[in-house]
Amino acid sequence: MKKSIFTLLLAAGIFTVSCGDRKTNSDNEIQLEEREGPVVEGKDMIPADDSDSAQNKAEIVSAKQVVNKYFAALDRGDFTEAYEQMSRSGDRGTASEFAEENAEIETITVSFTQDATVNTNANGTEVALPLRYTVKTKNENTETYSGSAIVLKASGEDSDYQILKMNITREDS
């Protein structure tokens, strides 16, 4: 009996507190609080960090695809395909010079070593991809290089990424 009286009193107390705090008008309608502005604004909800934006991530993925396509072509010995991944505005030389420079490649592997950086300006979107690659030559020598590939997509809707330049140095072995 004591438990049921206690439960009844507890329920009555909760009911009184929850209903007693309501603001009503003369028609007993509940009034909502009015606020002058939103408590949290959009700029407060989303951090202003453009480096990880979805657009930048998409640009990085596209640029990496071009670099991977370039190295895969070199690995297959398809120098024409690799040459086509290089930008005409870059220092790629002629197709025959490019093929001659890379003729000793037996296999090549590449890895991206750090986060890429994206820079968009009036000329287009430029992505710097830090990388490291290892070449096994036909003479059974192994050479390792590190640096970055600068990949550019010129302004315009139909533009594709191309490798503008490779800032690469050979590592001591």
C-alpha positions as CSV (number, residue, x, y, z in Angstrom):
1,M,0.0,0.0,0.0
2,K,2.8,2.4,0.8
3,K,4.5,1.7,-2.5
4,S,1.3,2.6,-4.5
5,I,0.8,5.8,-2.5
6,F,4.4,6.8,-3.1
7,T,4.0,6.0,-6.9
8,L,0.8,8.0,-7.1
9,L,2.4,11.0,-5.3
10,L,5.5,10.7,-7.6
11,A,3.3,10.7,-10.7
12,A,1.3,13.6,-9.5
13,G,4.5,15.6,-8.8
14,I,5.9,14.9,-12.2
15,F,2.6,15.9,-13.8
16,T,2.4,19.1,-11.8
17,V,6.0,20.1,-12.7
18,S,5.7,19.3,-16.4
19,C,2.3,21.1,-16.8
20,G,2.9,23.9,-14.5
21,D,5.9,25.3,-16.5
22,R,3.9,25.8,-19.7
23,K,3.1,29.2,-20.8
24,T,-0.5,29.6,-22.0
25,N,-2.5,32.5,-23.4
26,S,-6.0,33.5,-22.3
27,D,-7.5,30.7,-24.5
28,N,-5.3,28.1,-22.7
29,E,-3.2,27.6,-25.8
30,I,0.5,26.8,-25.3
31,Q,2.8,29.6,-26.3
32,L,6.1,28.8,-28.0
33,E,9.2,30.7,-27.0
34,E,10.2,33.3,-29.5
35,R,13.9,33.7,-30.3
36,E,15.6,36.5,-32.2
37,G,17.8,34.3,-34.3
38,P,19.0,30.7,-34.7
39,V,21.0,29.4,-31.8
40,V,23.5,27.7,-34.1
41,E,24.3,29.1,-37.5
42,G,25.6,27.1,-40.5
43,K,29.1,28.5,-40.1
44,D,29.2,27.2,-36.6
45,M,28.0,23.7,-37.5
46,I,30.4,23.0,-40.3
47,P,34.1,23.5,-39.9
48,A,35.7,25.8,-42.5
49,D,38.4,23.3,-43.7
50,D,38.6,23.4,-47.5
51,S,41.5,20.9,-47.6
52,D,39.2,17.9,-47.0
53,S,36.2,19.1,-49.0
54,A,34.4,16.6,-51.2
55,Q,35.4,18.6,-54.3
56,N,39.1,18.4,-53.4
57,K,38.9,14.7,-52.7
58,A,37.4,14.2,-56.1
59,E,40.1,16.2,-57.7
60,I,42.8,14.2,-55.9
61,V,41.2,10.9,-56.9
62,S,41.1,12.0,-60.6
63,A,44.7,13.2,-60.4
64,K,45.9,9.9,-58.8
65,Q,44.2,8.0,-61.6
66,V,46.2,9.8,-64.2
67,V,49.5,9.2,-62.3
68,N,48.6,5.5,-61.9
69,K,47.7,5.2,-65.6
70,Y,51.1,6.7,-66.4
71,F,53.1,4.3,-64.3
72,A,51.0,1.3,-65.4
73,A,51.7,2.2,-69.0
74,L,55.5,2.4,-68.2
75,D,55.3,-0.9,-66.4
76,R,53.7,-2.5,-69.5
77,G,56.2,-0.9,-71.8
78,D,53.5,1.2,-73.5
79,F,55.5,4.4,-73.9
80,T,52.9,6.0,-76.2
81,E,50.2,5.7,-73.5
82,A,52.5,7.0,-70.8
83,Y,53.5,9.9,-73.0
84,E,49.9,10.8,-73.6
85,Q,49.4,11.3,-69.8
86,M,52.0,14.1,-69.9
87,S,50.8,17.6,-70.6
88,R,51.8,19.3,-73.8
89,S,52.6,22.4,-71.9
90,G,55.1,20.4,-69.7
91,D,58.6,19.4,-70.6
92,R,57.9,16.0,-72.1
93,G,60.0,16.2,-75.2
94,T,59.1,14.2,-78.2
95,A,57.5,10.8,-78.1
96,S,60.6,9.1,-79.4
97,E,62.8,10.8,-76.8
98,F,60.4,9.8,-74.1
99,A,60.4,6.2,-75.2
100,E,64.2,6.2,-75.4
101,E,64.6,7.6,-71.9
102,N,62.3,4.9,-70.5
103,A,63.4,1.9,-72.6
104,E,65.4,0.3,-69.8
105,I,62.3,-0.1,-67.5
106,E,61.5,-3.7,-66.7
107,T,59.0,-3.1,-63.9
108,I,57.9,0.0,-62.0
109,T,55.9,0.4,-58.8
110,V,54.6,3.6,-57.3
111,S,53.1,4.7,-54.0
112,F,51.7,8.0,-52.8
113,T,53.6,9.0,-49.7
114,Q,51.8,12.0,-48.2
115,D,48.5,13.9,-48.5
116,A,48.1,15.7,-51.8
117,T,47.5,19.5,-52.1
118,V,45.0,21.1,-54.4
119,N,45.3,24.6,-55.8
120,T,42.6,26.1,-58.0
121,N,43.2,29.3,-59.8
122,A,42.3,31.0,-63.1
123,N,44.4,28.5,-65.1
124,G,42.7,25.5,-63.7
125,T,43.2,23.0,-60.9
126,E,46.7,21.8,-59.9
127,V,47.2,18.8,-57.7
128,A,50.6,18.1,-56.1
129,L,50.9,14.3,-55.4
130,P,53.9,13.3,-53.2
131,L,55.1,9.9,-54.4
132,R,57.9,7.4,-54.4
133,Y,58.5,4.8,-57.1
134,T,60.9,2.0,-57.7
135,V,62.2,0.9,-61.1
136,K,63.7,-2.4,-61.9
137,T,65.8,-2.1,-65.1
138,K,66.4,-4.7,-67.7
139,N,69.9,-4.9,-66.4
140,E,68.5,-6.1,-63.0
141,N,69.3,-2.8,-61.3
142,T,66.9,-1.3,-58.8
143,E,66.5,2.5,-58.7
144,T,64.2,4.4,-56.3
145,Y,63.0,7.9,-56.8
146,S,60.9,10.3,-54.6
147,G,59.3,13.7,-55.0
148,S,56.0,14.8,-56.4
149,A,54.0,14.7,-59.6
150,I,52.3,18.0,-60.5
151,V,49.0,17.2,-62.2
152,L,47.0,19.9,-64.0
153,K,43.4,20.2,-65.2
154,A,43.1,23.3,-67.3
155,S,40.0,25.5,-66.9
156,G,37.0,24.3,-68.8
157,E,34.4,21.6,-68.4
158,D,35.9,19.1,-70.9
159,S,39.4,19.3,-69.5
160,D,41.1,16.2,-68.2
161,Y,44.1,16.0,-65.8
162,Q,47.5,15.6,-67.3
163,I,50.9,15.4,-65.7
164,L,52.5,18.8,-65.9
165,K,55.9,17.9,-64.4
166,M,57.6,15.4,-62.1
167,N,59.7,16.9,-59.4
168,I,61.7,13.7,-58.7
169,T,65.1,13.0,-57.3
170,R,66.9,9.6,-57.2
171,E,67.4,8.2,-53.7
172,D,70.9,6.9,-52.8
173,S,71.0,3.1,-52.8
